[in-house]
Amino acid sequence: MIDFTSALYLGLHHPSVSLAGWDALTLGRPAALSEPPGSRLLAGELARLQGCERATLLPSTWHLFWDLLQWLRRQAPSIALLDAGSYPILHWAAAGLRAAGCPVAHFAHHDAAALADSVRRGVRAGRRPIVLADGYCPACNRPLPLAAYARICAAGDGLLVIDDTQALGVLGAAPERACPYGRGGGGSLRWHGLSSGAGIAVGASLAKGFGAPLAVLAGSRELVERFERGITTRLHCSPPSAAAIRAARAALRISHACGDMLRSQLLRMAGALRRTLAERGLAASGSLPFPVQSFALGRATGVDRLYRRLLDAGIRALLTRGCRAAGCAAQLTFLLTAQHRPRDIARVGAALAAALPLREH
């Protein structure tokens, strides 16, 4: 079975024999009392990778965004402004804000003008805007208009909070036509050529690009240090395990040594898949050859039938639904990793040839 359902984009699996050993998975104490060995070192490496002053580790993005938003609402009267196309975890964390009495408003996906209007209304109401969005949207294959969001947020003295889980490990500095991912894998800030400053906080899971099940919050030194002192996750929840920390540090070493080579392999496979499906009349969402590639047929029944034909041919893909920017249509989605090879793409092409006619030129 050829699998296109794994988000381990760089193909990093971290078998136990590849990691240095540990005396215990956990210290049995919260991070507020004693941080796991290696956590500070890893946080510093991740801050530098993303172009931020400081970073801190958390067990997951759910812990991260829930605690960050609850902490922020206690600092000043606030309003959360949520990009409607954001991943569910940001929606869940925003729901927690609403339950605590903090206003939450949605604005149209990737619509900077709609965000500007929402920020102005929040400022007129005497509330600090907290803008929530994903650094990259896999549903429509579009990066966030990050520079525009940051300018709008700064004009309202607000904070832009992004979930950069998809981009971290894949996108990096100085993208160009021949190298659209950029280099280094530092995520959206690096890709857009921005620094975190005082007005941007970046949360991300390392479980996709780097294959390690833990999360990182990065931003200005002041924000991260105050966050660490003021949140409850570091007091009441277990910190990331020793195994997760070792896996993350191993991933960063691999990325530093050969990450751009892995990303080049990933880019070639994404490009080959886009070309193969285009020959069968399947138009990809967006233009970026990101490792998440989705194609719509216009009818949910057609997508479902094609999915089952691929499954019968030994190819696992995903049935998904696009975001509002992509028309909320049913989609066939392929997740690519650096371990995929041209023969895997050729198998997809052969299966499609049996299921769909060639596109007429």
C-alpha positions in Angstrom: 0.0 0.0 0.0 1.4 3.4 -1.0 0.5 5.8 1.8 -0.3 9.5 1.2 -1.8 10.2 4.6 1.2 10.9 6.8 2.2 14.5 7.7 5.8 13.5 8.6 6.9 15.7 5.8 10.6 15.3 6.1 10.3 11.6 6.7 11.7 11.7 10.2 10.5 8.7 12.3 13.0 8.7 15.2 13.2 4.9 16.1 14.4 4.4 19.6 17.7 3.0 18.5 18.5 6.3 16.8 18.1 8.4 20.0 20.4 8.8 23.0 19.0 7.1 26.0 17.3 8.6 29.0 17.0 7.8 32.7 13.3 8.5 32.9 10.6 9.6 30.5 9.4 12.1 33.0 10.6 13.6 36.3 7.2 13.4 37.8 7.3 17.2 38.4 5.7 20.0 36.5 7.9 22.3 34.5 7.3 25.1 37.0 9.3 23.2 39.5 11.9 21.4 37.3 12.2 21.4 33.5 13.1 18.1 31.8 16.7 17.7 30.8 17.5 19.3 27.5 14.3 21.4 27.3 16.0 24.8 27.6 18.6 23.9 25.1 16.0 22.7 22.6 13.8 25.9 23.2 16.9 28.0 22.4 17.5 26.1 19.2 13.9 26.5 18.1 13.9 30.2 18.9 16.9 30.8 16.7 15.5 28.6 13.9 12.3 30.7 13.8 14.0 34.0 14.1 12.6 34.8 17.6 14.2 36.0 20.8 12.9 33.3 23.1 10.9 30.1 23.0 9.3 27.6 25.5 8.1 24.0 25.2 4.7 22.7 25.8 3.1 19.2 25.5 0.9 20.1 22.5 -0.6 23.0 20.6 -3.9 22.4 22.5 -2.1 23.1 25.8 -0.2 26.0 24.2 -3.1 28.0 22.6 -5.6 27.3 25.4 -3.2 28.6 28.1 -1.8 31.5 26.0 -5.3 32.9 25.2 -6.5 32.5 28.8 -3.3 34.2 30.0 -3.7 37.1 27.5 -7.3 37.8 28.4 -6.2 38.3 32.0 -3.6 41.0 31.0 -6.0 43.5 29.5 -9.6 43.8 28.2 -9.3 41.9 24.9 -11.2 40.7 21.8 -10.1 37.6 19.9 -10.3 38.0 16.1 -10.2 34.6 14.5 -9.5 33.9 10.8 -12.5 31.8 9.8 -10.3 29.3 8.0 -8.1 28.5 10.9 -7.4 24.9 12.1 -9.9 23.6 14.7 -7.5 23.9 17.6 -7.5 27.7 17.4 -11.3 27.6 17.2 -11.4 25.4 20.3 -9.1 27.7 22.2 -11.2 30.7 21.1 -14.3 29.0 22.4 -12.6 28.8 25.8 -12.1 32.5 25.7 -15.8 33.1 24.9 -16.8 30.8 27.8 -14.7 33.0 30.1 -16.5 36.1 28.9 -14.0 37.4 26.4 -15.6 38.5 23.0 -14.6 36.5 20.0 -15.3 37.5 16.4 -14.6 35.8 13.1 -13.4 37.5 9.9 -13.2 36.1 6.4 -10.3 33.8 5.6 -7.1 35.6 4.5 -9.0 38.9 4.2 -6.8 41.7 5.4 -9.5 44.3 4.8 -12.0 42.4 6.9 -9.3 42.1 9.6 -8.6 45.8 9.6 -12.3 46.5 10.1 -12.5 44.1 13.0 -9.4 45.6 14.6 -10.8 49.1 14.4 -14.1 48.0 16.0 -12.2 46.3 18.8 -10.1 49.3 19.5 -13.1 51.6 19.5 -14.7 49.3 22.1 -11.6 49.7 24.3 -10.3 46.1 23.8 -6.9 44.9 22.7 -7.1 42.8 19.5 -5.7 39.3 19.7 -5.6 38.0 16.1 -5.6 34.3 15.5 -4.6 32.6 12.3 -2.7 29.7 10.7 0.7 30.5 9.1 -0.3 28.2 6.2 -3.7 26.9 5.2 -3.5 23.3 3.7 -7.2 23.4 2.7 -6.7 26.1 0.1 -2.8 25.8 -0.2 -2.2 29.4 0.6 0.2 31.0 3.1 -1.1 33.6 5.4 -0.7 37.3 4.3 1.4 37.6 7.3 3.0 41.0 6.7 -0.4 42.6 6.1 -1.9 40.9 9.2 1.2 42.1 11.3 0.8 45.7 10.2 -2.9 45.8 10.9 -2.4 44.2 14.3 0.4 46.6 15.2 -1.7 49.6 14.2 -4.3 48.5 16.8 -1.6 47.8 19.5 -2.7 44.1 19.3 -1.0 40.7 19.2 -0.9 38.4 16.2 -0.9 34.8 17.3 -0.2 32.2 14.5 -0.3 28.5 14.5 2.7 27.6 12.4 2.4 23.8 12.7 2.2 23.2 8.9 5.0 25.5 7.9 7.6 24.7 10.6 10.2 22.4 9.1 9.1 23.0 5.5 9.1 26.7 4.8 12.1 28.8 5.5 14.2 31.8 4.6 14.6 33.5 1.2 12.1 31.6 -1.0 12.5 32.0 -4.8 11.0 30.6 -7.9 13.4 27.7 -8.1 13.2 27.1 -4.3 9.7 28.1 -3.2 10.0 26.5 0.2 13.0 28.7 1.1 15.8 27.3 3.2 16.3 26.1 6.8 12.7 25.1 7.7 12.3 28.0 10.2 8.6 28.5 9.3 6.4 31.4 8.3 8.4 34.3 9.9 11.5 33.2 8.0 9.6 32.6 4.8 8.1 36.1 4.9 11.4 37.7 6.0 9.9 39.0 9.3 11.0 39.0 12.9 8.7 38.2 15.8 9.1 41.6 17.6 6.7 42.4 20.4 3.6 42.0 18.3 3.8 38.4 17.0 3.7 35.1 18.9 4.2 31.8 17.0 2.9 28.5 18.3 3.7 25.3 16.5 3.7 21.5 16.9 6.9 19.7 15.9 4.9 16.5 15.2 4.6 17.2 11.4 7.8 18.6 9.8 10.1 17.3 12.6 8.2 14.2 13.7 8.4 15.0 17.4 5.2 15.1 19.6 5.6 18.4 21.4 4.9 22.1 20.8 6.9 25.3 21.0 5.8 28.9 21.6 8.2 31.5 20.2 8.2 35.3 20.3 9.8 38.2 22.1 11.8 37.6 25.2 9.4 39.6 27.4 6.3 37.8 26.1 7.7 34.3 26.5 9.2 34.9 30.0 5.9 36.5 31.3 4.0 33.6 29.7 6.1 31.0 31.5 5.6 32.8 34.9 1.8 33.2 34.4 0.3 30.1 32.9 -1.2 27.0 34.5 0.0 24.3 32.1 3.5 24.5 33.5 2.1 23.9 37.0 -0.7 21.4 36.4 0.3 19.4 33.3 3.2 17.1 32.5 5.9 18.8 30.4 7.1 17.1 27.1 8.7 13.7 27.8 12.5 13.1 27.6 11.9 10.9 24.5 10.0 13.8 22.7 12.8 16.3 23.6 15.5 13.9 22.3 13.5 13.3 19.1 13.1 17.0 18.5 16.8 17.7 19.0 17.7 14.9 16.7 15.3 16.3 14.1 17.0 19.7 14.3 20.4 18.1 13.8 19.2 16.3 10.8 17.5 19.4 9.4 20.7 21.4 9.9 22.8 18.7 8.2 20.6 17.7 5.3 17.2 19.3 5.7 17.4 21.4 2.5 18.1 18.2 0.6 15.1 16.5 2.1 13.0 19.6 1.3 14.2 19.5 -2.3 13.1 15.9 -2.6 9.8 16.9 -1.1 9.4 19.7 -3.6 10.2 17.4 -6.6 7.5 14.9 -5.5 4.9 17.7 -5.0 5.6 19.1 -8.4 5.5 15.6 -10.0 2.1 14.9 -8.4 0.7 18.2 -9.5 1.8 17.5 -13.1 0.5 14.0 -13.0 -3.0 14.9 -11.8 -3.2 17.9 -14.1 -2.9 15.5 -17.0 -6.2 14.0 -15.9 -7.9 17.4 -15.5 -7.6 17.6 -11.7 -6.8 21.2 -10.8 -4.7 21.6 -7.6 -5.8 24.1 -4.9 -3.5 27.0 -4.9 -0.1 27.4 -6.6 2.4 26.4 -4.0 3.9 22.9 -4.4 3.5 22.3 -0.6 3.5 18.7 0.6 -0.3 18.9 1.1 -1.9 18.8 -2.3 -5.7 18.8 -2.8 -7.8 18.4 -6.0 -11.5 18.9 -6.5 -13.8 17.1 -9.0 -16.8 19.4 -8.5 -19.0 16.6 -7.1 -18.6 14.9 -3.8 -19.8 11.6 -5.3 -17.0 11.8 -8.0 -14.3 12.4 -5.4 -15.6 9.5 -3.3 -15.6 7.2 -6.2 -12.1 8.2 -7.3 -10.9 7.8 -3.7 -12.2 4.2 -3.7 -10.6 3.4 -7.0 -7.3 4.5 -5.7 -7.7 2.5 -2.6 -8.5 -0.6 -4.7 -5.2 0.1 -6.6 -3.3 0.1 -3.3 -3.0 3.9 -2.8 -4.2 5.6 0.4 -5.2 9.3 0.1 -7.6 11.4 2.1 -11.1 12.7 1.5 -11.2 16.3 2.8 -13.2 19.5 2.4 -11.7 22.8 1.3 -11.9 25.9 3.4 -14.2 28.8 2.4 -11.5 30.2 0.1 -11.4 26.9 -1.8 -15.2 26.8 -2.1 -15.8 24.2 0.7 -15.8 21.6 -2.1 -15.0 17.9 -1.5 -11.4 17.2 -2.3 -9.0 14.4 -2.8 -5.9 15.2 -0.7 -2.4 13.7 -0.9 0.2 14.2 1.9 3.7 13.9 0.6 6.9 13.1 2.5 10.6 13.1 1.5 10.4 9.3 1.5 8.1 9.2 -1.5 9.7 8.4 -4.8 8.9 8.9 -8.5 7.6 5.4 -8.8 4.9 6.2 -6.1 3.7 9.2 -8.2 3.8 7.0 -11.3 1.5 4.5 -9.5 -1.0 7.3 -8.8 -0.8 8.3 -12.5 -1.5 4.7 -13.6 -4.4 4.3 -11.2 -5.9 7.6 -12.5 -5.4 6.5 -16.1 -7.7 3.6 -15.4 -10.3 5.8 -13.7 -10.3 9.1 -15.7 -9.9 10.0 -19.3 -7.0 12.1 -20.5 -7.5 15.8 -20.4 -8.4 17.2 -23.9 -5.9 19.8 -25.1 
